[in-house]
Amino acid sequence: MKGRGRNVEIEGARMNVCPQCASKFGGSETASGHQGSSAPKVRPSWVGRPRKSAPTAPRRLPSSPKRKPKPRSSGTLLDDMMLVEDYAKIIQVARQKKKLNQEELAQKVGERISTLQAIEAGRLKPTRKTIRGLERELEISLLEPIDSVPIKTSRGGSGGGPTLGDRVVVKRKKSQKSD
């Protein structure tokens, strides 16, 4: 910079710039107090909030009316559901029936094409959001209810239910089997 610089405020930042830049980019001159531009002062998002000298009480947002919780449907909850074993094949066949390529389906579901490719290849399990999107777009079902497995007890009379000993199968080494 040749000559003396000017202290100018440009987009909310105070800078020492050459006279040509001061006139070119406008802003208000802070040293002499005369305006270089009549444009309204707008702070860019990267500058942040202006600092205030006096502490003020925190602002409170107006309270919104409290929402009632949505009534749950009598159907099975997502937590009680499990992804089917052959989900990759089901998705691929359904997509081909709908005559969609992977890119189109990924866009409709809101996923990256690489993610959809990994799901179709069986390398990646889809998230709940992706499962719902795929089910909606392909008109398929990827979730099945989790069946409760009955526990068989070998001992009776304890009344406390099955114990760990009822479920554990102990494997012995070959040297112990002959004893």
N, C-alpha and C positions, 0 to 999 in steps of 0.2 A: 504494500500500500504506500503510495507516494503521498506525502503531505499528512495533514492531520486528519484522523478518523472522526467519525460522528457516532455518538451513542444514540442508537435508534432501536425502537421496539418493532420487531417484525413477527407477526403471528404469535404474539404473546411472549416472545423471548427478547431480552435486551442484548444487543450486540454492538460492538464497535466495528463499523464498516467504513469503506471509502465513500466519498461524497457521491460518486456515480451510483454505487449500489444503494445508498440511502435514498436517492431520488428514484431509482428504478423499482425498488421493492416497496417503496412507500413506508408507511408506519409513522409513528410519532417520534419526534426527536426529544430525547429526555433531558439533554443538557440545556438547550435554549428554550425548550417548551413550545416551539412552533410546529404545526402539523405538516406532515409531508403528504398526507392523503386524507380525504374525507370519508373513506370507507369505514363502515362500522367495525369495531374490534371484535373479532371472533377468535376464540382460543381453539387451536387444533387439539384433537383428542390426546395426542402424545404429550402435551404440556402438563396436563393435570389441572386440578382445581386451584383457583386463586387462593392465596393464604390471607386470612383475616387476622388483624392484630388483636382484637378483643375476643376472648373466649365467649362462645354462645352456647346456649342449651342445645342438646341434640334434637334434631328435627324428628318428629314422629309421623309416620305415614298414616293417612286416615285408615281406620280399621274397616276392613271389608266385612260384609255380613258372613257369619259363620255358616259354613256349608254342612249339610247333613251328610253323613257317610252314605255311599251308594249301597242299596240293598244287594246282598250277594245272591247270585242265582243259585238255584237248587242243584245245578250241575256240579261236576267234579272240578275241584280247584286245580290250578296249574301245578301246585306243589304236590298234588296227589297223582300227577301224570309223569310218564317217562317217555323219552324219545324212543321210537321204534328202532329195532336193530338194523334193518336194511333201509334206513332213511335215505342214503345216497342214491340207491337204485330207484326208489320211489320218486324222488325229486327229479332225477334225470328223465325217467319215462314220462312223467307228467308234463315236464317242460317240452319234451319232443311232441307229445300229443297236442299241446297248445300251439305248436309251431313257433316257439320262441327260441332265440339263441341265448347264450349265457349272458351276454351283455345287456340285452333287453330285460331279461328277468332280474338281473342285478340292479338295474336302474329302477324297476318297478318296486322292488323290495326295499331299496335304499341301502344296498351293500356294495362293496367293491367287487369287481369282476373276479379278482384273485381270491377273494374270500368265498365267493360262490363256487368257483372251480375247486377249491380245497374241500368244500362241503360235499359237492357232487362226487369227488374222488374218495370221500370217506376219511380224509386226513384231519378234518376239523368238524367238531360238533357245533351246530348252529346255536346262537343265543336265543333266549325266549322271544325277543323282538323279531329276530329273523325267522324263527319257526312260525310265528303268527303271520308274518308277511308272506311267507311261502305258502302256508295253508290257504290264505285268502286269495292269492294270485293264481295258484295252481288248482284250487278247489280239491285239496287232498287233506288227509289227516296224518300228522307225523307224531302225534302223542297218543299213548295208550295208558289206561289206568294201571296203577301199581296194584298188583294182587297181593293180598296178605298171605303169607305162607304159614300154614299151621305147623306148630312145633310139636313133635311127638316126644312124649316123655317115656323113658324106660322104667322109671321108678314111680311108684304110687305111694300115697299115704302121707307125703310130707306136707301137702296142702299149700305150699308156698309157690308152686309153679316150677317150671324147669330151671335147672341150675346149669352152670357152665360145664360141669362134669357130664351132664346129660347130652350135650351137643358136641363135645370134643372127641375126635378120633385120634388116638395116640398111635403114631407110626414108630416102629422099633427098627433098630439096625439089624442086619442079617445075623450078626453074632449073638444078639439077644433073643432072636426067634428060636434058635435051637435049644435054648435053656428050658 
